[in-house]
Amino acid sequence: MDRFLFVFGLLIFVICLIFFVKNFIGDYDEMVLMWTLLGMLNASIAMGVSEIIGVMKGKK
C-alpha cells in the first residue's frame, strides 16, 4: 500500500507540475492554476502518508 501511494503521489505530482508550467507559458484560467496547486498538495500528502506507513511497517 505504501508503494502504491508513493507512486500514485509521484505520478499526480508530475502531471500537475507539467500543467503548472504550461499555465505560465499558455493562456489558461486562474482556476487551472488553483487545481494544479491543489493537485500537487494532494500528491505530496499521499507521498507523506506512504512514508508514515513505511515507518510504521518497519517498527513491527
Residue frames relative to the residue before (quaternion, step in Angstrom):
aa qw qx qy qz dx dy dz
M 1.0000 0.0000 0.0000 0.0000 0.00 0.00 0.00
D 0.6674 0.5072 -0.3191 0.4422 3.57 0.95 -0.80
R 0.6364 0.5119 -0.3370 0.4684 3.60 1.04 -0.66
F 0.6331 0.5287 -0.3285 0.4603 3.57 1.00 -0.82
L 0.6645 0.4972 -0.3117 0.4627 3.61 0.90 -0.86
F 0.6596 0.5082 -0.3177 0.4537 3.57 0.97 -0.82
V 0.6767 0.4768 -0.2954 0.4770 3.60 0.90 -0.91
F 0.6308 0.5255 -0.3234 0.4705 3.59 1.01 -0.81
G 0.6763 0.4934 -0.2887 0.4645 3.58 0.89 -0.92
L 0.6562 0.5081 -0.3077 0.4654 3.56 0.97 -0.82
L 0.6556 0.5136 -0.3074 0.4604 3.57 0.97 -0.87
I 0.6746 0.4786 -0.2907 0.4809 3.59 0.89 -0.91
F 0.6330 0.5375 -0.3346 0.4455 3.59 1.00 -0.78
V 0.6677 0.4940 -0.3027 0.4675 3.58 0.93 -0.89
I 0.6457 0.5129 -0.3245 0.4635 3.60 0.95 -0.83
C 0.6813 0.4746 -0.2917 0.4748 3.58 0.90 -0.87
L 0.6209 0.5364 -0.3432 0.4571 3.59 1.07 -0.67
I 0.6266 0.5249 -0.3346 0.4689 3.58 1.03 -0.76
F 0.6831 0.4651 -0.2896 0.4829 3.59 0.91 -0.87
F 0.5987 0.5589 -0.3562 0.4499 3.59 1.13 -0.61
V 0.6726 0.4711 -0.2900 0.4916 3.59 0.97 -0.85
K 0.6456 0.5170 -0.3200 0.4621 3.58 1.01 -0.81
N 0.5739 0.5978 -0.3731 0.4173 3.58 1.15 -0.53
F 0.7026 0.4453 -0.2698 0.4850 3.59 1.01 -0.75
I 0.6607 0.4946 -0.3109 0.4714 3.59 1.10 -0.63
G 0.7754 0.3340 -0.1657 0.5096 3.55 0.85 -1.02
D 0.5337 -0.6024 0.4842 0.3432 3.52 -1.32 -0.24
Y 0.1358 0.8068 -0.5524 0.1595 3.56 0.24 1.34
D 0.5924 -0.5631 0.4411 0.3708 3.54 -1.30 0.26
E 0.6202 -0.5279 0.4206 0.3997 3.52 -1.31 0.18
M 0.5912 0.5848 -0.3668 0.4170 3.58 1.14 -0.55
V 0.5978 0.5439 -0.3655 0.4617 3.59 1.09 -0.62
L 0.6347 0.5238 -0.3219 0.4682 3.57 1.00 -0.79
M 0.6669 0.4957 -0.3055 0.4649 3.58 0.91 -0.87
W 0.6665 0.4956 -0.3110 0.4619 3.61 0.94 -0.84
T 0.6499 0.5011 -0.3352 0.4628 3.59 1.00 -0.68
L 0.6428 0.5096 -0.3265 0.4695 3.58 1.02 -0.74
L 0.6617 0.4848 -0.3085 0.4816 3.59 0.97 -0.80
G 0.6290 0.5302 -0.3318 0.4617 3.58 1.07 -0.69
M 0.6548 0.4930 -0.3119 0.4806 3.59 1.00 -0.80
L 0.6231 0.5250 -0.3371 0.4716 3.59 1.06 -0.70
N 0.6548 0.5105 -0.3047 0.4666 3.57 0.94 -0.90
A 0.6614 0.5051 -0.3036 0.4638 3.57 0.96 -0.84
S 0.6702 0.4848 -0.3138 0.4662 3.58 0.94 -0.77
I 0.6073 0.5266 -0.3520 0.4796 3.59 1.11 -0.60
A 0.6439 0.5160 -0.3221 0.4641 3.61 0.96 -0.82
M 0.6617 0.4855 -0.3140 0.4774 3.60 0.96 -0.78
G 0.6393 0.5218 -0.3239 0.4627 3.59 1.04 -0.70
V 0.6434 0.5053 -0.3164 0.4803 3.57 1.00 -0.80
S 0.6331 0.5216 -0.3417 0.4587 3.60 1.01 -0.72
E 0.6331 0.5134 -0.3342 0.4732 3.60 1.05 -0.69
I 0.6453 0.5118 -0.3216 0.4671 3.59 0.98 -0.81
I 0.6416 0.5109 -0.3224 0.4726 3.60 0.98 -0.82
G 0.6447 0.5259 -0.3185 0.4543 3.58 1.00 -0.81
V 0.6550 0.4946 -0.3100 0.4799 3.59 0.99 -0.78
M 0.6567 0.5084 -0.3113 0.4620 3.57 0.98 -0.84
K 0.6289 0.5228 -0.3336 0.4688 3.61 1.07 -0.68
G 0.6711 0.5236 -0.2937 0.4349 3.55 1.01 -0.82
K 0.6503 0.5336 -0.3258 0.4315 3.62 1.10 -0.55
K 0.6142 0.5682 -0.3626 0.4103 3.60 1.15 -0.44
